[in-house]
Amino acid sequence: MVFAADHEILFDRLGDELRIAPQPAPHLFAKIIGSACTRIHILSKSGKAAGIGRLVESEAWADAALTLIELELPGWKLRRLIYEDTQWICSLSRQPNLPHAFDDTADATHEVMPLAILLAFLQARRTTAAASQSIAAVPSVETTPDGLIYCDNFA
């Protein structure tokens, strides 16, 4: 699937750029918003995403990254953000109330906290994009002339 491959390449490039970045910058947020975000463009027309621009201008990087997650991926929540061995570890989750062992999280690390959050955002966005590409198969239901329905295919 070409569309999925293009997204993978895009997310890989953005991730590589964030990993080597020494600190957050307005151009990094602009690249992420311009190429990995779909909802923010719609929300900005209604004025709901104006706050992210003000946060980037005032260099409130962590707040801007968390607002980006809130606007772009409303189903994802910050599950864990810890500093360990000179690295920030960020985990985003769709179900933060589940025990950690059962949760499917988007995880990332970086020396700079807002960049770790942005890397986790890209991982969650990648997961969301991959899930939207998959199509759920629904078993077919057959009817007979006398009105009976056969539904023995439980796959």
C-alpha positions in Angstrom: 0.0 0.0 0.0 1.7 3.2 -1.2 -0.2 5.5 1.2 0.9 3.5 4.2 4.5 3.3 2.9 4.5 7.1 2.4 3.4 7.6 6.0 6.0 5.3 7.3 8.8 7.2 5.5 7.4 10.5 6.7 7.2 9.4 10.3 10.7 7.9 10.1 12.1 11.2 8.8 10.3 13.3 11.4 11.5 10.9 14.1 15.1 11.0 13.0 15.0 14.8 12.9 13.5 14.9 16.4 16.1 12.4 17.8 19.1 14.5 16.6 17.5 17.9 17.6 19.4 19.4 20.6 16.3 21.3 21.7 12.7 22.1 20.6 12.3 24.8 17.9 9.3 26.5 16.2 10.3 24.9 12.8 10.1 21.4 14.3 6.6 22.0 15.5 5.7 23.5 12.2 7.0 20.4 10.4 5.1 18.0 12.7 1.9 20.0 12.4 2.2 20.5 8.7 3.0 16.8 7.8 1.8 14.5 10.6 -1.4 16.3 11.8 -4.8 16.1 10.2 -7.2 17.5 12.9 -5.3 20.6 13.8 -5.9 22.2 10.3 -9.6 21.8 10.8 -9.5 22.9 14.4 -7.5 26.0 13.6 -10.2 27.2 11.2 -12.7 27.2 14.2 -10.1 28.9 16.5 -9.7 25.9 18.8 -6.1 25.3 17.9 -4.9 28.9 18.3 -3.5 28.2 21.7 -0.8 25.9 20.3 0.7 28.8 18.3 0.9 31.0 21.4 2.6 28.2 23.3 5.2 27.7 20.6 5.8 31.5 20.4 6.3 31.7 24.1 8.6 28.7 24.0 6.4 26.7 26.4 7.6 23.5 24.6 6.2 20.8 27.0 2.8 22.5 27.1 2.8 22.9 23.3 3.6 19.2 22.9 0.9 18.1 25.3 -1.6 20.4 23.6 -0.7 18.9 20.3 -1.5 15.4 21.6 -4.8 16.7 23.1 -5.9 18.3 19.8 -4.6 15.8 17.3 -5.0 12.5 19.2 -7.9 13.0 21.7 -8.1 9.3 22.4 -4.5 9.2 23.7 -3.4 10.3 27.2 -0.1 10.8 28.9 0.5 7.7 30.9 4.1 8.1 32.1 6.8 10.8 31.9 9.9 10.0 33.9 13.5 11.0 34.0 15.9 8.1 34.2 19.6 7.7 33.4 19.8 11.1 31.6 16.8 10.3 29.4 13.2 11.3 29.5 10.8 8.4 29.0 7.4 9.3 27.7 4.5 6.8 27.3 1.2 7.6 25.7 -1.8 5.3 26.1 -5.3 4.9 24.8 -6.3 3.2 28.0 -4.3 4.6 30.9 -6.4 2.8 33.5 -5.3 -0.6 32.4 -2.3 -2.2 34.2 0.9 -1.3 32.4 1.6 -4.9 31.4 -1.7 -5.1 29.4 -1.5 -1.7 27.8 -0.4 -1.0 24.3 1.6 2.3 24.7 3.5 4.6 22.4 6.9 5.0 24.0 9.8 7.3 23.3 13.0 8.6 24.9 15.1 11.7 24.5 17.4 13.8 26.6 15.0 16.8 26.3 11.5 16.3 27.8 9.4 18.1 25.1 11.2 16.1 22.4 10.5 12.8 24.2 6.8 13.8 24.2 6.9 14.7 20.5 8.6 11.4 19.7 5.9 9.5 21.6 3.3 11.6 19.8 4.8 10.5 16.4 4.7 6.8 17.6 1.1 7.2 18.6 0.3 8.9 15.3 2.0 6.1 13.4 -0.1 3.5 15.3 -3.3 5.5 14.6 -2.4 5.8 10.9 -1.7 2.1 10.6 -4.9 1.2 12.3 -6.9 3.4 10.0 -5.4 1.6 7.0 -6.5 -1.8 8.2 -10.0 -2.9 7.2 -12.0 -5.0 9.6 -13.5 -8.1 8.0 -17.2 -8.7 8.7 -18.5 -12.2 8.1 -21.3 -12.5 5.6 -24.8 -13.6 6.6 -26.8 -15.7 4.3 -30.5 -16.1 4.2 -32.6 -18.9 2.9 -35.9 -18.7 1.1 -37.7 -19.8 4.3 -36.2 -16.9 6.3 -33.5 -18.8 8.2 -30.2 -17.1 8.7 -27.0 -19.0 8.6 -24.3 -17.4 10.7 -21.9 -20.2 11.7 -18.8 -18.4 10.5 -17.4 -17.0 13.7 -14.0 -16.0 12.3 
